[in-house]
């Protein structure tokens, strides 16, 4: 039996994008690295908000566009939300101690991961979000055994 490698979902609006993040929050187990790709405004931060709040964060979830990383210390895990859009070179990540964020207790969500190429660990799961007409299409791809298990849980949870 082959395991699921990718799943395509169609989301009608922002609420469904947030809901997908909340669904995933109930299924994941750290450590986990999630890459989020897609054009500006596709819904990467919206998805992240649903995921982080679904994990128990009560406050706002802001885009770390200017800070590069926004940490959330939760009871069961540490969440690090990265937005590398404004990164001028991948070496900047080395200066900020990027490797320290990726540990056994962490969930690392990385927007614009291609800008940190060579300095980031590989993703367990990748979500590519794009607009198709008025909806969002989300392609969720498993990139590791942990990612495949999460993808299978997500499909069984549907």
C-alpha positions in Angstrom: 0.0 0.0 0.0 1.4 3.4 -1.0 1.1 6.3 1.3 -0.5 9.6 0.3 2.1 12.1 -1.1 -0.2 15.1 -1.9 -3.7 16.3 -1.5 -5.4 19.2 -3.3 -8.1 21.2 -1.5 -10.3 24.0 -2.8 -11.2 26.7 -0.3 -14.0 29.2 -1.0 -12.8 32.0 1.3 -10.6 33.3 4.1 -12.7 31.5 6.8 -12.1 28.1 5.1 -8.3 28.9 4.9 -8.3 29.6 8.6 -10.3 26.4 9.2 -7.8 24.3 7.3 -5.1 25.7 9.7 -7.2 24.8 12.7 -7.8 21.3 11.4 -4.1 20.7 10.8 -3.4 22.0 14.3 -5.4 19.2 15.8 -3.4 16.6 13.9 0.2 17.6 14.1 3.0 16.3 16.4 6.3 18.2 16.8 8.9 18.4 15.6 7.5 19.6 12.3 8.6 22.0 9.6 5.9 23.4 7.3 6.9 25.4 4.2 4.2 27.8 2.8 4.6 28.9 -0.8 2.5 31.0 -3.1 2.2 34.6 -4.4 1.8 37.6 -2.2 -1.7 37.7 -0.8 -2.5 34.0 -1.5 -3.3 33.3 2.1 -0.1 32.0 3.7 -0.4 34.2 6.8 -4.2 33.6 7.0 -3.5 29.8 7.1 -0.8 30.4 9.7 -3.2 32.3 11.9 -5.7 29.4 11.9 -2.9 27.0 12.7 -1.4 29.0 15.5 -4.7 29.8 17.1 -5.8 26.2 16.6 -2.8 25.2 18.7 -4.1 27.4 21.6 -2.6 30.9 21.0 -5.2 33.4 22.2 -3.9 36.6 20.9 -3.4 38.1 17.4 -1.2 36.4 14.9 0.8 39.0 13.0 2.9 38.5 9.9 6.6 38.4 10.8 7.4 40.2 7.5 9.7 42.8 9.2 10.9 40.7 12.2 11.6 37.5 10.1 10.3 35.4 13.0 7.4 35.6 15.4 7.7 33.1 18.4 4.7 31.6 20.2 5.4 29.7 23.3 2.5 27.3 23.9 2.0 24.6 26.6 2.9 21.6 24.4 5.2 23.1 21.8 7.0 26.2 20.6 5.8 27.7 17.3 8.1 29.8 15.2 6.4 31.6 12.3 9.0 32.8 9.7 8.3 35.1 6.8 11.4 35.4 4.7 10.0 37.7 2.0 12.2 40.6 3.0 15.3 38.5 3.6 18.2 40.0 1.6 20.5 36.9 1.8 20.2 33.4 3.2 23.3 34.1 5.3 21.2 36.5 7.5 19.5 33.4 8.9 22.8 32.1 10.1 23.5 35.3 12.0 20.1 35.1 13.7 20.9 31.5 14.9 18.3 29.9 12.6 19.2 26.3 13.6 18.3 26.9 17.2 14.6 27.3 16.3 14.4 23.8 14.8 14.3 21.4 17.7 12.2 18.5 19.1 9.6 20.8 20.7 9.1 23.1 17.8 6.7 23.6 14.9 8.4 25.9 12.4 6.1 27.5 9.8 8.2 29.1 7.0 6.7 31.5 4.4 8.9 32.1 1.4 11.3 29.2 2.2 13.1 29.5 -1.2 14.7 32.7 0.1 16.4 30.7 2.9 17.6 28.0 0.6 20.7 26.2 2.0 20.1 27.4 5.5 16.8 25.8 6.3 16.1 22.1 7.2 13.9 20.3 4.7 10.1 20.6 5.1 8.0 17.8 6.5 5.0 19.2 4.6 4.6 21.9 2.1 1.5 23.9 1.3 1.3 25.8 -2.0 -1.6 28.2 -2.0 -2.8 29.9 -5.2 -5.9 31.7 -6.4 -8.0 29.9 -8.9 -10.8 32.2 -10.0 -12.3 33.4 -6.7 -11.2 30.3 -4.7 -7.9 29.2 -3.2 -6.4 26.0 -4.3 -4.1 24.4 -1.7 -1.7 21.6 -2.7 -0.4 19.9 0.4 2.6 17.7 -0.2 4.3 15.4 2.2 8.1 15.6 2.1 9.0 13.2 5.0 7.6 10.3 6.9 6.1 12.7 9.5 4.6 14.7 6.6 3.0 11.6 5.1 1.5 10.6 8.4 0.1 14.1 8.9 -1.3 14.1 5.3 -3.0 10.7 5.9 -4.5 12.0 9.2 -5.8 15.1 7.4 -7.4 13.0 4.6 -9.0 10.6 7.1 -10.2 13.6 9.2 -12.1 15.0 6.2 
